[in-house]
Amino acid sequence: MNTITINVSPEIANYFEQADISAKNSVESYINTWLSDTFSKKTANESLLNIMTKSSAEAKNNGYKPEMLETIIEDLLKNDTE
């Protein structure tokens, strides 16, 4: 893997520097996915499916069960309509 440098606000840099290794790895994974999708020739649907697949795999690896995710989504939707 190669390393690139991007400019971020001092606040974001501070948050990242203080994060634990698991959080940093998660952020790097999301950034890699976003950059890959942004610069690829994929359709929006393909990009979304790719992000959803990777997010689902990460959630399962972190011990989340489908029932837990459904509850989180239901709570978010309920709070969004209030």
MILOBA-627645 format. One line per field, with one value per residue (C-alpha): residue in one letter; x, y, z. Coordinates in nm, 4 decimals. Example, Ala and Ser with C-alpha at 12.3 -4.5 7.8 and 13.67 -1.06 7.14 Angstrom:
REM residues 2
resn c(A / S) $
x c(1.2300 / 1.3670) $
y c(-0.4500 / -0.1060) $
z c(0.7800 / 0.7140) $
END
This chain:
REM residues 82
resn c(M / N / T / I / T / I / N / V / S / P / E / I / A / N / Y / F / E / Q / A / D / I / S / A / K / N / S / V / E / S / Y / I / N / T / W / L / S / D / T / F / S / K / K / T / A / N / E / S / L / L / N / I / M / T / K / S / S / A / E / A / K / N / N / G / Y / K / P / E / M / L / E / T / I / I / E / D / L / L / K / N / D / T / E) $
x c(0.0000 / 0.1181 / 0.0914 / -0.0550 / -0.0850 / -0.4023 / -0.4724 / -0.7190 / -0.8133 / -0.6029 / -0.9058 / -0.9415 / -0.5666 / -0.5835 / -0.8804 / -0.7009 / -0.3746 / -0.5576 / -0.7625 / -0.6774 / -0.5381 / -0.8751 / -1.0407 / -0.7513 / -0.7746 / -1.1474 / -1.1031 / -0.8317 / -1.0591 / -1.3466 / -1.1172 / -0.9702 / -1.3195 / -1.4353 / -1.1303 / -1.1606 / -1.5279 / -1.4697 / -1.1986 / -1.3385 / -1.5821 / -1.8459 / -2.2067 / -2.3521 / -2.5417 / -2.2236 / -2.0398 / -2.3172 / -2.3359 / -1.9583 / -1.9714 / -2.2649 / -2.0896 / -1.7681 / -1.9569 / -2.1575 / -1.8426 / -1.6749 / -1.9802 / -1.9855 / -1.6116 / -1.6737 / -1.9419 / -2.2542 / -2.5442 / -2.8150 / -3.0699 / -2.8473 / -2.8034 / -3.1785 / -3.2394 / -2.9833 / -3.1390 / -3.4912 / -3.3778 / -3.2127 / -3.5221 / -3.7503 / -3.5347 / -3.5192 / -3.8989 / -3.9418) $
y c(0.0000 / 0.3560 / 0.6615 / 0.9945 / 1.3237 / 1.5301 / 1.8575 / 1.8489 / 2.0969 / 2.1004 / 1.9705 / 1.6651 / 1.5983 / 1.6123 / 1.3732 / 1.1280 / 1.1471 / 1.0777 / 0.7875 / 0.4281 / 0.1980 / 0.0339 / 0.3689 / 0.4752 / 0.1513 / 0.1988 / 0.5571 / 0.4487 / 0.1736 / 0.4164 / 0.6707 / 0.4018 / 0.2891 / 0.6460 / 0.7326 / 0.4113 / 0.4758 / 0.8440 / 0.7814 / 0.4632 / 0.4399 / 0.2668 / 0.3792 / 0.5305 / 0.2059 / -0.0020 / 0.2344 / 0.2249 / -0.1542 / -0.1742 / 0.0546 / -0.1374 / -0.4707 / -0.3512 / -0.1860 / -0.5026 / -0.7164 / -0.4771 / -0.4764 / -0.8573 / -0.8673 / -0.6323 / -0.8597 / -0.6843 / -0.9153 / -0.8370 / -0.7859 / -0.5239 / -0.3383 / -0.3456 / -0.1915 / 0.0828 / 0.1615 / 0.1638 / 0.4037 / 0.6322 / 0.6359 / 0.6980 / 0.9884 / 1.1303 / 1.1568 / 1.3216) $
z c(0.0000 / -0.0720 / 0.1499 / 0.0384 / 0.2236 / 0.2418 / 0.4209 / 0.7094 / 0.9778 / 1.2950 / 1.4846 / 1.2588 / 1.2758 / 1.6555 / 1.6706 / 1.4436 / 1.6383 / 1.9646 / 1.8281 / 1.9112 / 1.6430 / 1.5790 / 1.5084 / 1.2865 / 1.0879 / 1.0477 / 0.9233 / 0.6797 / 0.5489 / 0.4907 / 0.3236 / 0.0976 / -0.0009 / -0.0622 / -0.2730 / -0.4707 / -0.5405 / -0.6187 / -0.8751 / -1.0285 / -1.3169 / -1.1028 / -1.1054 / -0.7889 / -0.7225 / -0.7535 / -0.5212 / -0.2629 / -0.2776 / -0.2299 / 0.0747 / 0.2214 / 0.1708 / 0.3340 / 0.6212 / 0.6812 / 0.6868 / 0.9306 / 1.1560 / 1.1642 / 1.2384 / 1.5314 / 1.6772 / 1.5558 / 1.4825 / 1.2235 / 1.5023 / 1.6651 / 1.3378 / 1.2725 / 1.6145 / 1.5479 / 1.2094 / 1.3561 / 1.6301 / 1.3759 / 1.1557 / 1.4524 / 1.5726 / 1.2201 / 1.1980 / 1.5377) $
END
